[in-house]
Amino acid sequence: MKVKTIHVSENNEATIVCDSCGEWKTANVARYVNLDKPVKIRCSCKAVFSVIFEKRRFYRKKVNLHGTCSMQGIDEEHIFIEDISRGGLGLKINRGTVEKGDTLSVEFVLDDNARSTISENVIVRHVKDRFIGVEFVDPCEHTKKVLGFYLLQ
């Protein structure tokens, strides 16, 4: 069964549409937003489907990029960037301990035609094993512009 992604508004509401009959309903889904697994939905037409509720401010693009990160007092680490948005990155780190709230400096090259280099400070928002979700602290105008075009490709 294919899992459908449904985006959630700032007030935790989502509109769920049944693929079988087209019936729709807007509901408060606050208790499902932070689940790491799909939620089964049963429509009044008896159709059952799975959804994941996603609450993000910005679209995330899946990527396969390599770069480096450093933290004050720690040697440079290689990183593997899995997704990117206007607001931050999802990345994996090879080794080292990073904790929620840490500030890192990241540098990587996009796979666009210009091979644009991004060099920014980020703050760690989420850590799960080696996967780290980071948010740009105060991206420069160059980064905002380059990422804006990159995410449209």
Secondary structure as GFF3:
##gff-version 3
##sequence-region A 1 153
A	DSSP	beta_strand	3	7	.	.	.	ID=ss1
A	DSSP	beta_strand	13	17	.	.	.	ID=ss2
A	DSSP	beta_strand	24	28	.	.	.	ID=ss3
A	DSSP	three_ten_helix	30	32	.	.	.	ID=ss4
A	DSSP	beta_strand	39	42	.	.	.	ID=ss5
A	DSSP	beta_strand	48	54	.	.	.	ID=ss6
A	DSSP	beta_strand	61	71	.	.	.	ID=ss7
A	DSSP	beta_strand	74	84	.	.	.	ID=ss8
A	DSSP	beta_strand	88	93	.	.	.	ID=ss9
A	DSSP	beta_strand	103	109	.	.	.	ID=ss10
A	DSSP	beta_strand	117	128	.	.	.	ID=ss11
A	DSSP	beta_strand	131	136	.	.	.	ID=ss12
A	DSSP	alpha_helix	141	152	.	.	.	ID=ss13
###
